[in-house]
C-alpha cells in the first residue's frame, strides 16, 4: 500500500472539474479533506502555550544542541 496525494477541484455544482487517472484493477480508499479558503489559516503560525509565554529564556547557542548533519538541510 502506498499513499498518493491528489488535490481535486469542483465546480459550482460540486462535480469534479477533472477526473484523475487511477491505476487499473485496484481498490482505492479515499478520505476527503476540504481545504479552507481562508488565507488566515495558511498564515497562522505556531505559538507557545499561554502558561509559558514570556517565561522561557534561551541560554547559549541552540544550533550547537544537535550536530549539523542531523538537521537535514538541503545541500
C-alpha positions in Angstrom: 0.0 0.0 0.0 1.2 3.5 -0.8 -0.2 6.9 -0.5 -0.6 9.4 -3.3 -1.9 12.9 -2.6 -4.3 14.4 -5.1 -5.9 17.9 -4.9 -9.2 17.8 -6.7 -11.3 20.9 -7.7 -15.1 21.0 -8.0 -17.3 23.3 -10.0 -20.3 25.3 -8.6 -22.5 22.2 -8.5 -19.9 20.1 -6.6 -18.8 18.0 -9.6 -15.2 17.3 -10.3 -13.6 19.6 -12.9 -11.2 16.9 -14.0 -11.3 13.1 -13.2 -7.9 11.8 -12.1 -6.4 8.8 -13.9 -6.3 5.9 -11.5 -4.5 2.6 -11.5 -6.4 -0.2 -13.3 -7.9 -3.2 -11.4 -7.1 -1.7 -8.0 -9.2 -0.9 -4.9 -8.8 2.6 -3.6 -9.7 4.2 -0.3 -10.4 7.9 -0.3 -10.5 10.4 2.5 -11.6 13.9 1.5 -10.4 16.9 3.5 -11.9 20.2 2.4 -9.2 22.9 2.0 -10.4 26.1 3.7 -10.5 29.2 1.5 -9.4 31.5 4.4 -6.0 32.9 3.9 -5.7 33.3 7.7 -5.5 29.5 8.1 -2.4 29.5 5.8 -0.7 32.4 7.6 -1.5 31.2 11.2 1.8 30.2 12.8 2.7 28.3 15.8 2.5 30.0 19.2 3.6 28.8 22.7 1.1 27.7 25.3 -0.3 30.7 27.3 1.2 29.2 30.5 4.8 29.6 29.2 4.5 32.8 27.2 7.3 35.2 28.4 8.7 32.7 30.9 11.3 31.0 28.7 14.9 32.1 28.3 17.3 30.8 25.6 20.7 30.4 27.1 23.5 29.7 24.7 23.6 28.7 21.0 20.6 26.5 20.1 22.3 25.4 16.8 25.1 23.6 18.8 22.5 21.5 20.6 22.3 19.0 17.7 25.2 18.1 15.2 24.8 19.9 11.8 24.4 16.6 9.8 21.3 15.8 11.9 19.5 19.0 10.7 18.8 17.5 7.2 19.4 20.9 5.5 19.3 20.7 1.7 22.8 21.0 0.2 
